[in-house]
Amino acid sequence: MRSGDWKLVAKGPDGKWELYNIAQDRVEANDLAQKHPDRVGEMTAKWEAWATRAKVIPWIWKPEYKPSGN
């Protein structure tokens, strides 16, 4: 998901969230999730709200994805 210059993505089988400032890091080489946990939390909550409304919580997520509010 994007929010301004920030991009939150989950890659790989563990589905770990990664955060990038794409204005400064166009190739997504520097994961900033640990440096900005509050931003990760805000963006994750927005993604989860959208995914719940759209009924698209990934069924292939391993381990099974559980929204933070549940």
C-alpha positions in Angstrom: 0.0 0.0 0.0 1.2 3.6 -0.7 0.9 6.6 1.5 2.7 9.6 0.0 6.3 8.7 -0.4 5.9 5.6 1.7 5.2 2.1 0.5 4.3 -0.9 2.7 4.7 -4.4 1.3 4.7 -7.9 2.4 7.0 -10.3 0.6 8.0 -13.9 0.9 6.3 -16.8 2.6 6.3 -15.3 6.1 4.4 -12.2 5.0 6.6 -9.8 7.0 5.8 -6.2 6.5 8.5 -4.1 4.9 8.5 -0.3 4.6 10.2 1.8 2.0 10.5 5.5 1.2 10.2 5.3 -2.5 11.2 8.9 -3.1 14.6 8.2 -1.6 14.9 4.5 -2.4 13.2 3.7 -5.8 14.5 0.1 -5.9 13.3 -0.8 -2.4 16.7 -1.8 -1.2 16.5 -0.3 2.4 13.7 -1.7 4.5 12.8 1.0 7.1 10.1 -1.0 9.0 12.2 -1.3 12.2 13.1 2.4 12.2 9.5 3.5 11.7 7.2 1.0 13.6 4.5 3.6 14.2 4.2 4.3 10.5 4.1 0.5 9.8 1.3 0.2 12.4 -0.7 3.0 10.9 -0.3 1.7 7.3 -1.0 -1.9 8.3 -4.3 -0.8 10.0 -5.4 1.1 6.9 -4.5 -1.9 4.7 -6.3 -4.3 7.0 -9.5 -2.1 7.1 -9.5 -2.0 3.3 -8.7 -5.8 3.0 -11.6 -6.6 5.4 -14.1 -4.4 3.5 -13.0 -5.8 0.2 -12.9 -9.4 1.6 -9.4 -10.0 0.3 -7.5 -11.1 3.3 -5.0 -13.4 1.6 -5.9 -17.1 2.0 -2.5 -18.1 0.9 -0.6 -16.3 3.7 1.6 -18.7 5.7 1.1 -18.6 8.6 -2.5 -17.6 8.2 -2.9 -13.8 8.2 -4.7 -12.5 11.3 -5.6 -8.8 11.3 -4.1 -7.0 14.3 -7.5 -6.2 15.7 -8.5 -9.9 16.0 
